[in-house]
Amino acid sequence: MLINLSFRLIVLTGLLVPSAIPLASAAEPAKAAPNVLFIVADDLRPDLGCFGSALARTPHLDRLASSGTRFERAYCQQAVCNPSRASALTGMRPDSLRVHDLQTRFRETLPTAMTIPEFFKSHGYVTRGIGKIFHNESRPEKNRVPFSDPPSWSIPPIYSDGAHWQDWVVPGEPSGPSKKQEAWQCLDVPDEAYFDGQIAAAACTALEEQARDGKPFFLGVGFWKPHLPFNAPKQYWDLYERETFEDFSPPAFPKGAPDITRHDWRELRTYKGMPPQGPLSPEDTLTLRHGYFACISFLDAQIGKVLDKLEALGLADNTIVVFWSDHGFHLGEHELWAKTTNFELDARVPLIIRAPRQQHTPSTAAIVELVDLFPTLADLADLPIPTHLEGSSLRALLDNGDAPGRPFALTQHPHPFYTANWTHMGYSLRTDAFRYVEWRDRHTGTIAETELYDHTMDPLESTNLAHHPDYLSALETLRALAETAYTYTP
């Protein structure tokens, strides 16, 4: 009879020889290594039905959430694509990577960094990337192609260069690359007329290929939506009554907040028809909000195709599925559009994890961060967690949603963002009850401005209480906590 022991004992010529390899019981066959389906969205705040949105039509992500764990308070490390994705995919914070803008590549600043797919590749997985996984910023002025990080992949990634993601279509045929056209488009075309529809189709094909191959795989699928421009097929616009968005009443810029928290909506203003300065027209505001939600539903439908294919191929029962967004988005709240702030709407992201052979609590309110993804996936795959990672495994929270999470989430952002000559770095601590922000001078490291928002009384962050006498004690506690959270080096 075979016995499962920490050391196997083998009888050889009358001698007992220890082996460091455990022997599986005949009654307990070895478990196959789980696959990983790693799905990421761009600019998606937690406006999903499963996260409590009464407006969003997201049946497929709602279905995924019903069989996994929904993380109600997950936060990115910096609310813009490149730093957020570099951080999440390496398990290291923006300051450790020295990546805070759209141009710098983490392979330039930290060549030895290991990515999640690279880690799985080193453990025998076939790793594939489809769509936007890493930030796709190209550098034509330096003759540089869009970043795809070849060390991460067993097979060269596809649809990762972003060359056509902003394409508009003419009914019946693509229009070709059309950088910065209008900020929205509504045409009665098939899903595959747009980039995300093509990505979903390619992901389904990749799953079919991996099912035939039989080897454990890591498949990264990155969708561009709901990123601007808000170009989704008409059927997704038709899911929403336009009048619904007339009732949208966003909070104004926070009372008492320093001007350093503002930005100029530069991303939105670069689209044709958007005003170079000043407010949007009521009609444009209405259309943009409608378009954002149309793109959410378009994204949801593409993810549904991939999840359905996973089920149809019989792969779902042995595949870890993780869905996340790189950061949130403003739709006029705080008198802001797009991202690049430390506010809750930019920093908080949707996160859903489903793992095979794992009990799942439906949801957890524990504070977690995207930097936790790397150790969590390693843990769920029963692989050794690299010791250099700056996140923590969330596996215990899948078992018990009431298990403790982090005491705070750390998000940061430079100001002003769209320049190499930024002057201040804002560090934000999101605790159970507060968001506390310190703005440090880039050259001296001194604190120039502070913000404090009480989420128990003011979840919309409408009033900065950093100078309110009733919050002096809370402010002192949070300042002390910030000293343990980060070390700023001018």
C-alpha positions in Angstrom: 0.0 0.0 0.0 1.3 3.5 -0.8 1.3 6.0 2.0 1.4 9.8 1.5 4.3 11.0 3.8 6.4 14.2 3.9 9.3 11.9 2.9 8.9 8.9 0.6 10.5 5.8 1.8 11.8 3.5 -0.9 13.1 0.0 -0.2 16.3 -0.5 -2.2 18.4 -3.6 -1.5 17.2 -3.6 2.1 18.0 0.1 2.7 15.4 2.9 3.4 16.3 5.9 1.2 14.6 9.3 1.9 13.2 11.3 -1.0 12.1 14.9 -0.9 9.3 14.2 -3.4 5.9 13.4 -1.7 4.1 10.3 -3.1 0.5 10.7 -4.0 -1.9 8.2 -2.6 -3.4 5.8 -5.1 -6.8 6.9 -3.8 -5.9 10.6 -4.4 -4.6 11.1 -8.0 -2.4 14.1 -8.5 -4.3 17.3 -9.4 -3.8 18.9 -12.8 -2.2 22.3 -12.7 -4.9 24.9 -13.0 -5.1 27.1 -16.1 -5.3 30.9 -15.7 -7.7 33.1 -17.6 -6.6 36.7 -16.9 -9.1 39.3 -18.2 -8.4 43.0 -17.9 -10.6 46.0 -18.9 -9.5 49.6 -19.4 -11.0 52.6 -17.6 -13.7 50.6 -16.0 -15.0 51.8 -12.6 -17.2 49.4 -10.6 -20.3 50.3 -12.6 -21.5 46.7 -13.0 -24.7 45.1 -12.0 -22.9 42.7 -9.6 -21.3 45.7 -7.9 -24.6 47.3 -7.2 -25.1 49.5 -10.3 -28.8 49.9 -11.0 -28.0 51.2 -14.5 -25.4 48.9 -16.0 -26.5 46.0 -18.1 -23.7 43.4 -17.5 -25.2 39.9 -17.3 -22.0 38.0 -18.2 -19.8 39.6 -15.5 -22.7 39.3 -13.1 -22.7 35.5 -13.9 -19.0 35.3 -13.3 -19.4 37.1 -10.0 -22.1 34.7 -8.9 -19.6 31.8 -9.1 -16.6 33.6 -7.6 -15.7 36.3 -5.1 -16.4 40.0 -5.7 -13.9 42.4 -4.1 -15.9 45.4 -3.2 -13.0 47.6 -2.2 -10.1 46.9 -4.6 -7.8 49.8 -5.5 -5.2 50.4 -8.2 -1.7 51.8 -7.4 -1.9 54.7 -9.9 -5.0 55.7 -11.9 -3.5 55.7 -15.4 -2.8 52.7 -17.7 1.0 52.3 -17.8 1.9 52.6 -14.1 -1.2 50.6 -13.0 -0.6 47.7 -15.4 3.2 47.6 -14.8 2.5 47.5 -11.0 -0.2 44.9 -11.1 1.7 42.7 -13.5 5.0 42.7 -11.6 3.5 42.8 -8.1 5.6 45.9 -7.4 4.6 49.5 -6.6 5.1 52.4 -9.0 7.9 53.9 -6.8 9.7 50.6 -6.7 9.5 50.3 -10.5 10.1 54.1 -11.0 7.2 54.1 -13.5 4.8 57.0 -13.1 4.0 58.1 -16.7 2.7 56.7 -20.0 6.1 56.5 -21.7 8.5 54.8 -19.2 8.8 51.1 -19.5 9.5 49.0 -16.5 12.1 47.0 -18.4 14.1 50.2 -18.7 14.0 51.1 -15.0 14.0 47.5 -13.5 15.1 45.0 -16.2 15.1 42.1 -13.7 11.4 42.5 -12.8 9.3 39.4 -13.3 5.8 39.6 -14.7 2.9 37.3 -13.8 2.9 35.5 -17.2 6.6 35.3 -17.1 6.4 33.6 -13.7 3.9 31.0 -15.0 6.0 30.4 -18.1 8.9 29.6 -15.8 6.7 27.0 -14.2 5.9 25.1 -17.4 2.8 27.0 -18.5 2.1 28.1 -22.1 1.6 31.8 -21.8 -0.4 33.8 -24.4 -1.5 37.4 -24.6 -4.3 38.8 -26.7 -5.2 42.5 -26.7 -4.0 45.1 -24.2 -2.3 43.5 -21.2 0.7 45.8 -20.8 0.3 49.5 -21.8 0.7 49.7 -25.5 2.4 53.2 -25.7 4.7 53.5 -28.7 7.5 56.0 -29.1 7.7 57.0 -32.7 10.2 59.7 -31.9 12.6 57.0 -30.6 11.8 54.5 -33.3 10.2 52.3 -30.7 7.4 49.8 -31.4 4.5 49.4 -28.9 5.4 47.5 -25.8 4.4 43.8 -25.6 7.2 42.4 -23.3 8.4 39.2 -25.2 9.9 37.6 -22.0 6.3 37.2 -20.7 5.0 35.0 -23.6 5.5 31.5 -25.0 3.7 32.6 -28.1 4.0 36.2 -29.5 1.0 38.3 -28.3 -1.6 39.5 -30.8 -3.8 42.6 -30.9 -1.4 44.1 -28.4 -0.1 47.0 -30.4 -3.2 49.1 -30.3 -2.7 50.3 -33.9 -6.5 50.1 -34.6 -8.2 50.3 -31.3 -9.5 53.8 -31.9 -10.7 52.8 -35.4 -14.0 54.1 -36.5 -16.0 52.1 -39.0 -17.9 52.9 -42.1 -20.9 50.5 -42.5 -19.5 47.4 -44.3 -15.8 48.1 -44.0 -13.2 49.4 -41.5 -12.1 53.0 -42.0 -8.5 52.3 -41.1 -6.5 53.9 -38.2 -8.1 57.2 -37.3 -6.4 58.7 -34.3 -8.6 61.0 -32.2 -11.8 61.2 -34.2 -15.0 62.2 -32.4 -15.3 60.9 -28.8 -18.2 58.5 -29.6 -19.7 56.5 -32.5 -23.0 54.6 -32.7 -23.4 52.4 -35.8 -25.4 49.3 -36.5 -22.4 47.0 -37.1 -21.3 43.6 -35.8 -19.2 43.3 -32.7 -16.1 42.3 -34.8 -16.2 45.7 -36.6 -14.5 47.0 -33.5 -11.2 45.9 -31.9 -12.7 44.3 -28.8 -14.9 42.1 -30.8 -11.9 40.8 -32.7 -10.0 40.3 -29.4 -12.9 38.1 -28.1 -12.9 36.0 -31.2 -9.2 35.5 -31.1 -9.4 34.6 -27.4 -12.0 31.9 -28.2 -9.7 30.5 -30.9 -6.8 30.5 -28.4 -8.9 28.5 -25.9 -9.7 25.9 -28.6 -6.0 25.6 -29.4 -5.1 25.2 -25.7 -7.8 22.6 -25.2 -6.3 20.5 -28.0 -2.8 21.0 -26.6 -3.6 19.8 -23.2 -0.8 21.7 -21.4 -1.5 24.2 -18.6 -1.9 27.7 -19.9 -2.0 31.3 -18.8 -4.2 33.3 -21.2 -4.2 37.1 -20.8 -7.1 38.8 -22.6 -7.1 42.6 -22.5 -10.0 44.6 -23.7 -9.8 48.3 -24.6 -13.3 49.3 -23.5 -14.8 51.3 -22.0 -11.8 53.5 -22.8 -12.5 56.5 -25.0 -13.6 56.8 -27.8 -17.0 55.5 -26.8 -17.5 53.6 -30.0 -19.7 50.5 -29.5 -22.2 48.8 -31.9 -25.7 50.3 -31.8 -27.3 47.3 -30.1 -25.4 48.3 -26.9 -26.4 51.9 -27.0 -30.0 50.7 -27.4 -29.8 48.9 -24.1 -30.2 52.2 -22.3 -32.8 54.9 -22.4 -31.1 58.2 -23.2 -33.4 60.0 -20.8 -31.9 58.0 -17.9 -28.7 59.9 -18.0 -30.5 63.2 -17.6 -31.0 62.4 -14.0 -27.3 62.1 -13.4 -26.3 64.6 -10.7 -22.5 64.4 -10.1 -20.9 65.9 -7.0 -19.1 69.2 -7.6 -15.4 69.8 -6.9 -14.8 69.0 -3.2 -15.3 72.0 -0.9 -11.9 73.0 0.6 -9.9 70.8 -1.7 -6.6 72.2 -3.1 -6.4 73.1 -6.8 -3.6 70.5 -7.1 -6.3 67.8 -7.2 -7.7 69.2 -10.4 -6.7 68.5 -14.0 -7.6 69.9 -17.4 -9.5 66.9 -18.9 -6.7 66.7 -21.5 -7.5 63.2 -22.6 -11.1 64.0 -23.5 -10.3 67.4 -25.0 -8.0 65.9 -27.6 -11.0 64.3 -29.4 -12.6 66.1 -32.3 -15.5 68.3 -31.3 -14.6 68.6 -27.6 -14.0 72.1 -26.3 -10.3 73.0 -25.8 -11.3 74.6 -22.5 -14.4 75.2 -20.4 -17.4 73.0 -19.7 -19.1 70.5 -22.0 -22.5 71.3 -23.5 -25.4 69.4 -21.8 -25.9 67.4 -25.0 -22.3 66.3 -25.2 -22.4 65.4 -21.5 -25.5 63.3 -22.0 -24.0 61.5 -25.0 -20.7 60.7 -23.3 -22.4 59.2 -20.3 -24.6 57.1 -22.5 -21.6 56.0 -24.6 -19.6 55.0 -21.5 -22.3 52.6 -20.4 -22.9 51.3 -23.9 -19.2 50.4 -24.0 -19.5 48.7 -20.6 -22.2 46.5 -22.0 -20.2 45.9 -25.2 -17.2 44.8 -23.1 -19.5 42.6 -21.0 -20.8 40.8 -24.1 -17.2 40.1 -25.3 -16.2 38.7 -22.0 -19.4 36.5 -22.1 -18.2 35.0 -25.4 -14.8 34.0 -23.8 -16.4 32.6 -20.7 -18.9 30.6 -22.7 -16.1 29.1 -24.8 -14.3 28.2 -21.6 -17.4 26.3 -20.5 -18.1 24.7 -23.8 -14.5 23.3 -24.0 -14.8 21.7 -20.5 -12.0 24.0 -19.2 -13.9 26.0 -16.6 -13.6 23.4 -13.8 -9.8 23.7 -13.9 -9.2 27.3 -14.8 -8.6 30.3 -12.4 -10.5 33.3 -13.8 -9.6 36.8 -12.7 -11.3 39.9 -14.0 -10.0 43.4 -13.1 -9.7 46.9 -14.5 -6.6 49.0 -14.4 -8.3 52.0 -12.8 -11.6 53.9 -12.6 -13.0 56.9 -14.5 -14.8 60.2 -13.9 -17.9 61.2 -15.9 -18.1 64.8 -14.7 -18.0 64.1 -11.0 -15.8 66.5 -9.1 -15.9 68.6 -12.4 -13.5 66.1 -13.9 -13.5 63.7 -16.9 -11.3 60.6 -17.4 -8.8 59.6 -14.8 -5.4 60.7 -13.2 -6.5 61.5 -9.7 -6.5 59.9 -6.3 -10.3 60.2 -5.8 -12.3 57.1 -5.1 -13.8 57.1 -8.6 -10.4 56.8 -10.2 -8.7 54.6 -7.6 -11.4 52.0 -7.0 -11.7 49.1 -9.5 -13.8 46.0 -10.0 -12.1 42.7 -9.1 -13.6 39.2 -9.4 -11.7 36.0 -8.8 -13.0 32.4 -9.4 -10.8 29.5 -8.7 -11.3 25.7 -9.2 -11.6 23.5 -6.1 -12.0 26.6 -4.0 -14.9 27.6 -1.8 -16.0 31.2 -2.6 -17.5 33.7 -0.3 -19.8 35.8 -2.5 -18.1 39.1 -1.7 -15.8 40.8 0.7 -15.5 44.4 1.9 -11.8 43.9 2.8 -9.4 46.5 1.4 -7.2 45.0 -1.3 -4.9 46.2 -4.0 -4.0 45.2 -7.6 -0.5 44.6 -6.4 -2.0 41.6 -4.6 -2.9 39.8 -7.9 0.6 38.3 -8.5 0.9 36.5 -5.1 -2.8 35.5 -5.2 -2.5 33.7 -8.6 0.8 32.0 -7.5 -0.9 30.8 -4.3 -4.1 29.6 -6.1 -1.9 27.6 -8.5 0.0 26.1 -5.6 3.3 27.6 -6.8 5.9 29.3 -4.6 5.1 32.9 -4.1 8.2 35.1 -5.0 9.5 36.8 -1.9 10.2 40.2 -3.5 6.5 40.9 -4.2 4.9 43.9 -2.5 1.4 42.4 -2.4 -0.2 39.7 -0.4 -2.3 36.6 -1.4 -6.0 37.1 -1.2 -6.7 33.3 -1.0 -7.9 33.6 2.6 -10.6 36.1 1.5 -12.0 33.7 -1.1 -12.6 31.3 1.8 -13.9 33.9 4.3 -15.0 37.4 3.2 -14.8 38.5 6.8 -11.1 37.7 7.0 -8.9 40.8 7.5 -7.7 42.6 4.5 -5.2 45.5 4.4 -5.4 48.3 6.9 -5.2 50.7 3.9 -4.7 50.9 0.2 -2.0 53.1 -1.2 -2.7 55.0 -4.4 -0.5 57.8 -5.8 -0.4 60.3 -8.6 1.9 63.0 -9.8 0.7 66.5 -10.6 0.5 67.8 -13.3 0.4 64.4 -15.0 0.8 65.1 -18.7 4.4 66.4 -18.4 7.8 65.1 -17.4 8.2 68.2 -15.2 5.5 67.2 -12.6 6.0 69.2 -9.4 4.2 67.1 -6.7 3.4 63.5 -5.9 0.2 62.8 -4.1 0.0 59.7 -1.9 -3.4 58.6 -0.9 -4.3 56.2 2.0 -7.7 54.6 1.7 -8.6 53.2 5.1 -11.9 51.7 6.2 -13.3 55.1 7.1 -11.1 57.7 5.4 -9.2 58.8 2.4 -6.1 60.8 3.4 -3.8 62.4 0.8 -0.4 64.0 1.2 1.0 66.1 -1.7 4.8 66.1 -1.5 7.0 68.6 -3.3 9.0 66.7 -5.9 12.3 68.4 -5.0 12.1 68.9 -1.3 9.8 66.1 -0.2 7.9 68.4 2.1 4.1 68.2 2.4 2.6 71.0 0.4 -1.2 70.1 0.7 -3.3 67.6 2.4 -6.8 66.1 1.9 -9.1 64.2 4.2 -12.5 62.7 3.3 -14.7 60.9 5.8 -16.3 58.0 3.9 -18.6 57.1 6.7 -20.4 60.5 6.3 -19.3 61.5 2.8 -18.7 58.6 0.5 -18.8 60.9 -2.6 -15.8 62.8 -1.3 -17.5 66.2 -1.5 -15.7 68.0 1.4 -12.0 68.1 2.3 -11.8 68.0 6.1 -8.1 68.2 6.5 -8.4 71.6 8.3 -11.6 70.8 10.2 -11.0 71.0 14.0 -13.2 68.0 14.7 -10.8 65.8 12.6 -7.4 66.7 14.2 -7.1 63.4 16.0 -8.0 61.4 12.8 -5.5 63.5 10.9 -2.7 62.8 13.3 -3.4 59.1 13.2 -3.4 59.0 9.4 -0.2 61.0 9.2 1.5 58.5 11.5 0.1 55.7 9.3 1.4 57.4 6.2 4.9 57.3 7.6 4.8 53.5 7.6 3.1 53.3 4.2 5.7 54.8 1.9 9.1 56.5 1.8 9.3 59.5 -0.5 12.8 60.2 -1.9 13.0 63.5 -3.8 
